[in-house]
Amino acid sequence: MDKWKRIEEELQTLRRQHLYRETKVIESAQRSHVRYQGRDMLMLASNSYLDFCYEGRIKEAAAQALAEYGTGSGGSRLTTGTTILHTQLEETLARFKGREAAVVFNTGFAANGGILPALCRAGDVIYSDELNHASIIDGCRQSRAETVVYRHNDMADLERKIRERPGRQGLIVSDGVFSMDGDMADLPGLVELADAYGLLSMIDEAHATGVVGATGRGCEEHFHMEGRTDILMGTLSKAIGAEGGYACGSHILAQYLKNRARSYIFSTSLSPVTMAAAKRALELIEEEPWRVGRLQENIRWFCGQLRERGIETDSETAIIPIRIGAEEKALKVSGMLMERGFFIPAIRYPTVKKGEAMLRAALMATHTKEELSSAAAAIAETVAAAGLEG
Ligand SMILES: Cc1ncc(COP(=O)(O)O)c(C=O)c1O
């Protein structure tokens, strides 16, 4: 019996269906321009929305932490892996999000995988938006609670499903900014239902922090409902330009997660270097609000430029979907844009539904208007050309 037969066949199937994936190796820092295969490319796909991965003062803070603390944390958070830089970051995060406390996890993925099973268990119900991120889906599965998926942002469907399960303990969870479509959760509707039915409310601010709200504080600031969500989860790996995940909320939430979230307890903590970088990034968002302002201006400008050229799209966030449909066509359009120096990969199943492939443009505060106009023109031309070729 060939042990690898099934696996090889599956890889073949993925190739045949244009769903096979490979890494793209970047040969420079993650900035608005990157070097890829020896060429300069305009980066239109990075989650480093504020261009913080290579920011001078953040690098300085990281370098200082490296000199003082070295490279590793040496233990898990509850053993030897909590340095003063870890607690300083948590204090900064809690202040930034207007909450009593914050708990830092190793990644956003680990945060969702820790928070949901800690808070919910067999017999509980988790109501989860159908377009939630994979880390939420996995967190729901790990919790062993009944997971009830409601239609995307459909509060009537959500309420119907809650009413079908009267008196059950549980939680409603949603991406704050949806990671592929770039639209925002109906946070006012979600929190109202959670409060009305005695459920916990949780949003994932991975793509909201540093992007939405007048000063980049995320979804609650955007909707003017500060302090209303029970659990604000997020990541330090996107606009913050570092890595790590977090939960912000009450002291009770923080104490509970530190005692019950397995991905917090049983994993070596992040390096002090990362903590120092993330803290400095949060401070910079506060000290220099023009960065968030410029990102938001770029979003409006780019959507306008696309619409002028016949590409129907709109977004209030740094994620701008350009819908293509067939996987093969999306790959072709992305390839043609790459040839022309624009780095915009195709997003395909299983990240989005089959037959709903798209280009996912992601903007940075440091893109210039000229760069965004030329990208919009290239996208419109390429989509039209790929359509003509069938
Ligand atoms: C909505 C959402 N939540 C969580 C994550 C996971 O965060 P991290 O990359 O820090 O693991 C991501 C993306 O990676 C995401 O898009």
The ligand as an SDF file (V2000), in Angstrom:
LIG
                    3D

 16 16  0  0  0  0  0  0  0  0999 V2000
  -10.2720   38.2710   11.1250 C   0  0  0  0  0  0  0  0  0  0  0  0
   -8.9890   37.5960   11.4950 C   0  0  0  0  0  0  0  0  0  0  0  0
   -8.8500   37.0780   12.7310 N   0  0  0  0  0  0  0  0  0  0  0  0
   -7.7200   36.4710   13.1130 C   0  0  0  0  0  0  0  0  0  0  0  0
   -6.6500   36.3600   12.2620 C   0  0  0  0  0  0  0  0  0  0  0  0
   -5.4240   35.6670   12.7370 C   0  0  0  0  0  0  0  0  0  0  0  0
   -4.5070   36.5970   13.1790 O   0  0  0  0  0  0  0  0  0  0  0  0
   -2.9460   36.2530   13.1630 P   0  0  0  0  0  0  0  0  0  0  0  0
   -2.4830   36.4090   11.7620 O   0  0  0  0  0  0  0  0  0  0  0  0
   -2.3390   37.2220   14.0980 O   0  0  0  0  0  0  0  0  0  0  0  0
   -2.8130   34.8430   13.6200 O   0  0  0  0  0  0  0  0  0  0  0  0
   -6.7450   36.8910   10.9660 C   0  0  0  0  0  0  0  0  0  0  0  0
   -5.6690   36.8420    9.9630 C   0  0  0  0  0  0  0  0  0  0  0  0
   -4.6910   36.3120    9.9520 O   0  0  0  0  0  0  0  0  0  0  0  0
   -7.9400   37.5120   10.5730 C   0  0  0  0  0  0  0  0  0  0  0  0
   -8.0850   38.0020    9.3420 O   0  0  0  0  0  0  0  0  0  0  0  0
  1  2  1  0
  2  3  1  0
  2 15  2  0
  3  4  2  0
  4  5  1  0
  5  6  1  0
  5 12  2  0
  6  7  1  0
  7  8  1  0
  8  9  2  0
  8 10  1  0
  8 11  1  0
 12 13  1  0
 12 15  1  0
 13 14  2  0
 15 16  1  0
M  END
$$$$
